[in-house]
Amino acid sequence: MLLHGSNDPAIAVFEPRAKPDFLDRPVRAVFATSDGVWPIFFAIADRGVVSEMRNNCEREGPTTFYYFSVAVRPAARSPWSAGTVYILPRQAFRHGFREEWLSSEPVVPLARLCVSPSDFPFLDRVLRHEAGESTEAFLARLRG
């Protein structure tokens, strides 16, 4: 099984969409992950408020490292909402990079799980960045 997080609670079939993969290569795919935490971030990030997301999920042996940041418009608004984590059949996917899996074919979810911001264990550690801000400027601002 693989997981996919979304604000939409009623997806009957996931259709491949043009989007950059983890390595920023253009692909047309349905995205999923084998990680249990990462899709919750995508499920609870309110797409009506969050204009841009930066994130990472990387396993090194038994340890998983995460990175989460959002750009929010307007900045004072909460970026979180209820969401849904979909359980998808692994056989429809090929392994991408790190914890990312891709399917070039439509995928029918096997089940769905409602989640809320309180289900995300790193809610208080999500960083903020400006939409369009370069990685270099963002890191300099964090250090500064």
DAHU-V875551 format. One line per field, one symbol per residue. phi: phi as a letter, one per 30 degrees, with the letter a starting at -180 (. if undefined). psi: psi as a letter, one per 40 degrees, with the letter a starting at -180 (. if undefined). A space follows every 10 residues. Layout:
BEGIN
phi: ???
psi: ???
END
This chain:
BEGIN
phi: .bbbcadddb ddbdcebdad decicdbcac cabcddcedd eddcddddcd cabbaabbcb idcccbbbbb cbbdeddddc adabccccdd ddccdcchcc bbbdcebcdd abbdbbeddd dcedcddcbd eiddeddddd dddd
psi: iiihiidhef hdhhihihii adefhhihih iiieiedddd dddehheedh eiihiihhhg behhhihhii hhhideihei iiahhhhihd eeiihbhbeh iiheiihhid iihhiideeh efdeehiiii hehidddddd ddd.
END
